[in-house]
Amino acid sequence: MRIVFPDGAGCVTHPSDLEPLRALGPVDFYDGPPPDKAQLIERLRPAEAVVLDYSEMDAEVLRACDRLRFISFLGIGYNSCIDVAEATRRGVAVAYTPDYGATSVAEHALAMILSLTRHIGPAFLSVREGRWEPGRFQGMELRGKTLGIVGLGPIGTEMARLGAGLGMRLIGWTRRPSPARAPHGLTLVALEDLFSTADVVTLHLAYTPESQGVITRALLERMKPQAWFVNTARARVVDLLRRGRIRGAAVDVYETEPMLPDDVFRTLPNVLCTPHIGYNTREAASNMLRISIETVQAFARGERLHVVNSIS
């Protein structure tokens, strides 16, 4: 089985990392993304299995890959890079690497919450620019405050653990409520009540067709004026931030990436932006590669591990 990494992979730190895959067949590892779609197709043509980082395998690309039977996507958001419907029509199984970085993402969200509520970014810039303004940056203690967690999968569950450690009151919402989804003393509530009650709302919904449109303007309008909104780039929050309707927001994921030069979030003083780095730790990278290799090994055995489509 010929395995191709068409755009490299940041989680591969040494050639020896790929030895388990070389036991299955030749491995073509390209050190970096292709310059255009034509070059991407050229790299992919011999592949029977692909380990994909972030290049887009749309219908045109998939139709050019006659030998392809399996794609392992490095990460969770496979829908943003792979035309899964076309892959299914062509008999190509698509797998991903779930739960590889739940702790990393939750810890980054916590770092953003602390940075927001203690004004770390503006205070740093103030000192860096030669000012001394301790009275300007009055923060908010998190102990005793209410943390609203939207989405209680692996990341949301880790977020609950971290919030409980800070002594926060935990409320949460999930599409599939059950006692198992209410860890660490968390109380399950209606989405409307969560937005009305929480001092900090943190969003941890998977990006799926089912989750699109869940966070509406009406929900955001329910937030308290002194509340903070973390980890979303939905445009609906912009007006609330501009009007001071909510205290501020932190953003790590964007509808267009890389972030556009004229993106409004760059100009809002009450927004903390990071360049989609929540997942980016050594531990998460190691987990991601391990899980991806396991999906390829399973496919080679005629099994399906973390496959998201049904192939007859």
Wavefront OBJ file of the C-alpha trace (Angstrom):
o trace
v 0.000 0.000 0.000
v 1.478 3.339 -1.065
v 0.933 6.042 1.551
v 1.282 9.739 0.719
v 1.600 12.791 2.963
v 0.863 15.405 0.242
v 1.386 18.492 2.397
v 3.732 17.305 5.105
v 2.611 17.126 8.724
v 3.745 19.198 11.673
v 3.215 16.233 13.979
v 6.027 14.318 12.239
v 9.234 15.407 13.953
v 11.632 12.691 12.796
v 11.728 10.191 9.896
v 11.564 7.352 12.424
v 8.043 8.484 13.329
v 6.886 6.974 10.031
v 8.451 3.520 10.495
v 5.107 1.880 11.441
v 3.691 3.061 8.103
v 6.754 1.987 6.111
v 6.022 -1.530 7.363
v 2.848 -1.331 5.246
v 4.470 -0.037 2.063
v 6.248 2.934 0.469
v 5.681 6.307 2.140
v 5.920 9.583 0.185
v 6.379 12.433 2.638
v 6.403 15.944 1.159
v 7.920 18.598 3.359
v 5.340 21.340 2.984
v 2.170 22.141 1.060
v 1.954 21.997 -2.734
v 1.989 25.383 -4.510
v -1.279 24.742 -6.362
v -3.994 22.181 -7.023
v -2.191 20.717 -10.022
v 0.831 19.893 -7.885
v -1.406 18.478 -5.174
v -2.986 16.129 -7.705
v 0.441 15.121 -8.995
v 1.556 14.221 -5.488
v -1.617 12.254 -4.824
v -1.847 10.231 -8.056
v 0.084 7.158 -6.821
v -1.558 7.101 -3.399
v -3.667 4.246 -2.133
v -3.797 5.864 1.314
v -3.372 9.543 2.166
v -2.518 11.203 5.455
v -3.859 14.731 4.998
v -2.899 17.771 7.017
v -4.815 20.732 5.563
v -4.809 20.652 1.751
v -8.256 20.625 0.156
v -9.302 17.362 -1.467
v -12.391 18.504 -3.335
v -14.308 16.533 -5.964
v -11.861 17.462 -8.741
v -8.886 16.259 -6.733
v -10.612 13.054 -5.680
v -11.618 12.227 -9.255
v -7.951 12.429 -10.256
v -6.918 9.832 -7.662
v -7.797 6.522 -9.322
v -5.890 4.336 -6.850
v -7.041 6.064 -3.682
v -8.990 4.015 -1.154
v -8.344 5.675 2.205
v -7.810 9.149 3.685
v -6.718 9.748 7.262
v -7.294 13.379 8.201
v -4.967 14.841 10.831
v -7.434 16.543 13.128
v -11.156 16.805 13.620
v -12.486 19.242 11.007
v -12.311 16.883 8.029
v -15.401 18.449 6.442
v -13.485 21.662 5.811
v -10.843 19.876 3.702
v -12.442 16.763 2.210
v -15.513 16.350 -0.013
v -16.752 13.372 1.973
v -19.776 12.812 -0.277
v -17.551 12.528 -3.360
v -15.123 10.301 -1.470
v -18.018 8.019 -0.541
v -19.233 7.851 -4.143
v -15.738 6.801 -5.181
v -15.433 4.159 -2.467
v -12.827 6.086 -0.490
v -13.005 5.688 3.288
v -12.374 8.850 5.313
v -11.056 8.692 8.877
v -10.026 11.351 11.368
v -8.213 11.629 14.704
v -10.765 12.309 17.455
v -9.871 13.337 20.994
v -6.198 13.833 20.200
v -5.986 17.250 21.839
v -8.948 17.726 24.174
v -6.736 18.716 27.097
v -4.643 21.061 24.945
v -7.679 22.895 23.562
v -9.364 23.162 26.957
v -6.194 24.519 28.548
v -5.888 27.106 25.762
v -9.491 28.150 26.327
v -8.735 28.532 30.028
v -5.658 30.614 29.196
v -7.839 32.870 27.044
v -10.419 33.203 29.820
v -7.746 34.205 32.321
v -6.172 36.599 29.825
v -9.519 38.245 29.150
v -10.702 38.560 32.716
v -7.331 39.868 33.932
v -6.620 42.053 30.856
v -3.260 40.373 30.275
v -2.933 41.468 26.632
v -3.709 45.178 27.074
v -1.647 45.336 30.292
v 1.354 43.809 28.550
v 1.098 46.290 25.678
v 0.760 49.162 28.133
v 3.989 48.211 29.909
v 5.729 47.443 26.617
v 4.883 50.927 25.373
v 6.377 52.564 28.475
v 3.236 53.235 30.523
v 2.420 52.195 34.096
v -1.353 51.952 34.597
v -2.192 49.474 37.366
v -5.474 51.186 38.122
v -6.678 50.780 34.560
v -6.759 46.988 34.539
v -9.243 45.860 37.176
v -9.919 42.164 36.688
v -12.533 39.655 37.770
v -11.986 36.627 40.004
v -13.252 33.381 38.474
v -13.863 31.575 41.755
v -17.583 31.531 42.444
v -18.476 32.772 38.942
v -20.577 30.765 36.507
v -18.912 29.040 33.562
v -21.289 28.099 30.763
v -19.950 25.299 28.544
v -21.652 24.804 25.179
v -20.841 21.310 23.964
v -19.852 18.519 26.343
v -17.716 16.221 24.267
v -14.097 15.500 25.211
v -13.040 19.169 25.129
v -16.091 20.426 26.989
v -15.589 17.723 29.614
v -11.965 18.807 30.097
v -13.160 22.409 30.336
v -15.514 21.376 33.132
v -12.622 19.757 35.007
v -10.541 22.914 34.740
v -13.426 25.179 35.729
v -14.186 23.028 38.754
v -10.551 23.299 39.790
v -10.934 27.088 39.859
v -14.011 26.844 42.049
v -16.413 28.008 39.333
v -20.070 27.052 39.197
v -20.546 24.893 36.110
v -23.524 24.843 33.786
v -23.586 23.208 30.381
v -25.600 22.329 27.319
v -25.317 19.376 24.951
v -27.496 18.024 22.175
v -27.416 14.609 23.843
v -27.953 15.166 27.584
v -27.245 12.319 29.999
v -25.844 11.963 33.523
v -22.490 10.968 31.996
v -22.348 14.352 30.263
v -22.610 16.277 33.522
v -19.211 15.728 35.188
v -17.535 17.631 38.011
v -20.793 18.895 39.510
v -21.966 20.466 36.228
v -25.674 21.212 35.864
v -27.301 20.666 32.477
v -29.497 23.603 31.455
v -31.346 24.912 28.421
v -29.208 26.877 25.989
v -31.210 30.040 26.661
v -30.638 29.737 30.405
v -26.927 29.151 29.904
v -26.474 32.368 27.949
v -28.602 34.341 30.404
v -26.781 33.074 33.495
v -23.101 32.536 32.679
v -20.361 35.013 33.510
v -18.179 33.266 30.921
v -19.529 31.307 27.936
v -17.084 28.960 26.238
v -17.983 27.188 23.013
v -16.852 23.624 22.331
v -19.204 22.352 19.652
v -17.835 20.189 16.866
v -18.067 21.802 13.430
v -20.822 19.748 11.792
v -23.952 20.556 9.752
v -25.888 19.779 12.927
v -24.097 22.509 14.886
v -24.375 25.254 12.273
v -26.710 28.028 13.387
v -26.919 26.857 17.004
v -25.462 30.110 18.359
v -27.998 32.725 17.278
v -28.093 36.469 17.772
v -31.049 35.961 20.119
v -28.882 33.785 22.374
v -26.013 36.264 22.366
v -28.404 39.083 23.228
v -29.292 37.200 26.409
v -25.766 37.518 27.789
v -25.102 39.751 30.759
v -23.334 43.040 29.964
v -20.291 42.010 32.018
v -20.071 38.515 30.497
v -17.256 37.165 28.340
v -17.546 34.973 25.240
v -14.681 32.604 24.414
v -13.447 30.629 21.431
v -15.743 31.572 18.578
v -15.422 33.691 15.460
v -19.071 33.865 14.532
v -19.869 37.226 12.981
v -22.990 37.641 15.094
v -20.891 38.585 18.091
v -19.304 41.590 16.360
v -22.194 44.022 16.863
v -22.485 43.114 20.537
v -18.788 43.797 21.016
v -18.899 47.095 19.166
v -21.832 48.309 21.238
v -20.297 47.117 24.496
v -23.285 44.817 24.912
v -20.939 42.146 26.254
v -17.602 42.684 27.986
v -15.360 40.997 25.462
v -14.482 37.865 23.532
v -11.569 35.583 22.769
v -11.170 34.007 19.342
v -8.975 31.125 18.203
v -10.976 29.760 15.235
v -12.154 31.715 12.209
v -14.600 31.270 9.372
v -11.767 32.167 6.977
v -8.243 31.047 7.764
v -5.696 32.547 7.637
v -7.418 35.536 9.215
v -8.078 38.188 6.561
v -6.128 41.472 6.801
v -9.362 43.449 7.115
v -11.040 41.085 9.579
v -12.995 43.212 12.034
v -11.706 41.205 15.002
v -8.274 42.748 14.419
v -9.636 46.197 15.264
v -11.903 45.557 18.248
v -10.221 46.555 21.532
v -12.222 44.054 23.590
v -11.213 40.983 21.579
v -8.267 38.643 22.187
v -7.183 36.801 19.019
v -4.853 33.827 18.606
v -4.069 32.113 15.265
v -5.850 28.756 15.731
v -3.292 27.341 18.160
v -5.519 25.707 20.758
v -4.597 22.242 19.511
v -0.885 22.987 19.110
v 1.065 21.224 21.845
v 3.738 18.531 21.633
v 1.458 16.126 23.440
v -1.471 16.698 21.089
v 0.768 16.358 18.009
v 2.084 13.031 19.262
v -1.451 11.806 19.940
v -2.637 12.961 16.504
v 0.081 11.073 14.627
v -0.382 7.954 16.738
v -4.131 7.873 16.092
v -3.678 8.540 12.368
v -1.168 5.705 12.048
v -3.606 3.426 13.870
v -6.365 4.283 11.365
v -4.081 3.390 8.435
v -2.974 0.165 10.095
v -6.593 -0.787 10.749
v -7.503 -0.104 7.112
v -4.628 -2.297 5.950
v -6.090 -5.122 8.081
v -9.499 -4.671 6.503
v -10.895 -2.908 9.581
v -12.392 0.544 10.101
v -11.140 2.858 12.855
v -12.601 6.375 13.219
v -14.059 6.171 9.700
v -16.802 8.739 9.157
v -18.442 7.461 5.958
v -20.045 4.215 4.956
v -18.287 2.327 2.161
v -19.835 -0.850 0.771
l 1 2 3 4 5 6 7 8 9 10 11 12 13 14 15 16 17 18 19 20 21 22 23 24 25 26 27 28 29 30 31 32 33 34 35 36 37 38 39 40 41 42 43 44 45 46 47 48 49 50 51 52 53 54 55 56 57 58 59 60 61 62 63 64 65 66 67 68 69 70 71 72 73 74 75 76 77 78 79 80 81 82 83 84 85 86 87 88 89 90 91 92 93 94 95 96 97 98 99 100 101 102 103 104 105 106 107 108 109 110 111 112 113 114 115 116 117 118 119 120 121 122 123 124 125 126 127 128 129 130 131 132 133 134 135 136 137 138 139 140 141 142 143 144 145 146 147 148 149 150 151 152 153 154 155 156 157 158 159 160 161 162 163 164 165 166 167 168 169 170 171 172 173 174 175 176 177 178 179 180 181 182 183 184 185 186 187 188 189 190 191 192 193 194 195 196 197 198 199 200 201 202 203 204 205 206 207 208 209 210 211 212 213 214 215 216 217 218 219 220 221 222 223 224 225 226 227 228 229 230 231 232 233 234 235 236 237 238 239 240 241 242 243 244 245 246 247 248 249 250 251 252 253 254 255 256 257 258 259 260 261 262 263 264 265 266 267 268 269 270 271 272 273 274 275 276 277 278 279 280 281 282 283 284 285 286 287 288 289 290 291 292 293 294 295 296 297 298 299 300 301 302 303 304 305 306 307 308 309 310 311 312
